Amino acid sequence: MVSSQSTRGEDGTSGEKIARLGKPHALSPTLQANSLLDCERIDHYDTLMCWRFSTWLAFSAVITGGLLAGDMRVARAAGGELVSIHTPSGTTIKAEIADTPLKRSVGLMYRDHLKKDHGMLFFFSEPQAWSFWMKNTKISLDLIWIDAKKRVTHIERSVPICTKTDESCPQYRPNGDDAMYVLEITGGTVDGYKIEKGTKLQFGQP
């Protein structure tokens, strides 16, 4: 289930907590035997209607199961459209694009590793002091908040994984500075790219 919460800092700036999706419950689209759908025991007209209803019900179950499992498919999907981020070190980071509520909620959940010079860039529709947490995230990350002019406003280095299964994982957010983008890269690599507060990064829009 997507859990999106609003937070408000001491300075009164609001921010949305980007909550990672939890693992979905298993759901089989296979219909179980049900006497209410025993279409062989009723007359011809009702039998036709019964089979039509059974077909619709089975189709609905398949669609529902697919939607509930969608977050895991997104989490496991490697690749997709990438944006190139040019850094002061001369290295180009290839970042996956998170520009929808689902992609932003899943983020880098369940990933065992990131390729070298790869990451994920979160795009938002408006600048805020966006909050992130590490629930269901298996690798340490550097979190980089970037304003609308593509200048770095805040960095959290080597953010540890959170092994808690409830909603008590720590939140990370900038100190009052609004961000239009947030970049996640492998923990401990931000300094190697010579990225620091005030750095202007170069990248395109999706």
N, C-alpha and C positions, 0 to 999 in steps of 0.2 A: 504493500500500500504506500502511495506517495504521502509523505508527511511534510507539508510546507508550513513553516511557522514564521511569524514576524517577530523580530527582536528590535529593541530600542536601546541605544547606548546612552551613556551618561550625558552626552552632548545633545540628546534628543533626536539624533539621526536614526531613522528607521532603516531596517535591513531585513531582507528575507533570508531565512535559513535554508540553504540548499540541502535538503535531506535526501540521503541515498535510499533507494528503494530496497526493501527487504526481500528475501527470497520468497517466491510465491508458493502457495500450497499446491501440492500435486492435484491435478484435475484431469481425469480421463474423459474424453468426449464420448466414449462408448456408453450407449444406453443400457441400463440393466433391465432384465426381464420385469415386466410390470403388467399385472392383469388388466389394468385400465387400457393398455395398448395391445391387447390380444385381439388383433383384427380378424383372426380366423373364425371367431365365434359369433359374428354378427352378420346381418343381411348384406346383400350386394352393395346397395347404395351407401350404407354406413361404413362398409368395409373400405370403399374408395375414399371416403372422407377421413377414415381412420388412418389409412396409409399416407395420405397427404399430410395430415397433422404430424404423424410419426416422422416423416421426412423433414418437415420444418423444424421439429423439436431436435432431431439429430444434428441438423445444420446449425441451429442456434448453439447447441452444446459445443460443437467444434469451434465456432467463432469465439465463444466465451473463453474456452480453454486457451485459444491462441492469444487473446488479449491479456489474460492473466500471466501467461508465460513470456509476454513480450519484453519485459524488463530484463530477463535473463538473456534473451537473444541479443538485445542491444548491448548489454554488458560484455558479452562474449565476442561480439563482432569486432574484429580487428581491421583497421583500415578505414575505408570510406573516404569521403572528401577531406582533403588536407589543405591547410593554409600554411604558407611559408612565413616564418618570423625571423627577420634579420637582426642579429645581435651585434653589440659592439666588438665582440671577439672575432667577428668575421664568420662565425658558425651560423648556419641556418637551421632553426628548429622546425621540424615538420609536425604540425599540431592538428589533431582531430578537432572537428568543429562541433561544439555543443551549443546549438542555437534554438532548441525547442525545449519546452518544459520537461519532457521525458528524458531527452539527452542530458539536460542539466542535472536532473535528479539522479540519474544513474552514474554519470561522471566516469571515473576510472574504477568503479566497484569491481571486485572479484578478479582484477587483473593480477597475475603473478609477477609481471615485469613490464617494463617499457623498453622499446628499442632505443638505441643510442640516438641522442639528439631528436627525440620525439616527445610529444606531450599532448595536452588537450587545452584548447582555448574556448572559454565560455563567453558567449555573446549575450548581452542583455539589451532590452528595449529602452531602458532608462538607467541613468546613473544612480546608484545607491551604495551604502556601505554593506555590500553583500557578505553574508556569513557562510562559512563552509565548515563541515566536520568530516571525520575520517571513518565513519561507521561503514563496515563491510569493505574497507579499502585495505588491501594486503601489502601495499608497498609504501614506504616513506616518500613524502612529496615535498617539494618547494612550491609554495603558493605565492603568486605574484599578481597584485591588484594593479590595474591600468586604467587611467582616466580616458575621457572622450577624445583627448588630444594624443592618446597613445603614450603618455608618460607614466612611468612606474610611480605609484603613490605609496605602496606598502609591500613588504616581503615577509613571509613567514618561512624560515629555513628548516629543513629536515623535520617536518611535522611527522610525528610518530603515528603508527597505525593504532587503531582503537579496537581492543578485543571485546569490549562490552557489547552485549546483545540487546540492551534496552536503549532508551533515549538519552542516556547520560554521557555520551561521548562529548568531549570538549568542543567548543565552537571557536573558530578563528575568524577574525574580522579586522579591517583597518581601523586606525585610530581617528575616526571622524571624517576620513577622506572618502568621497564617493568614487566608485569605479564603474566603468562601462564594460570592462572585460576583466577576466581573471584567467591567468595561465597556470596550469599545473604541469610540473616537470619532475623528473626523478630527484628525490631528496639529495641534497648536498652538491648539486651541479650548478646552481644559479651563479655562484661566484666565478666559476670557470667561463661562463658566458660574459663576464664583466657587466652583469646587470645589477644595478643598485637603484635606490630611490632617486628619482629624477631622470633616469635613463629614458630616452625616447626610442621606442621600438617601431619597426616598420613591418606592416603586414596589410593585406587586403581584406576586403569584406567578402563574406560567403555569397 
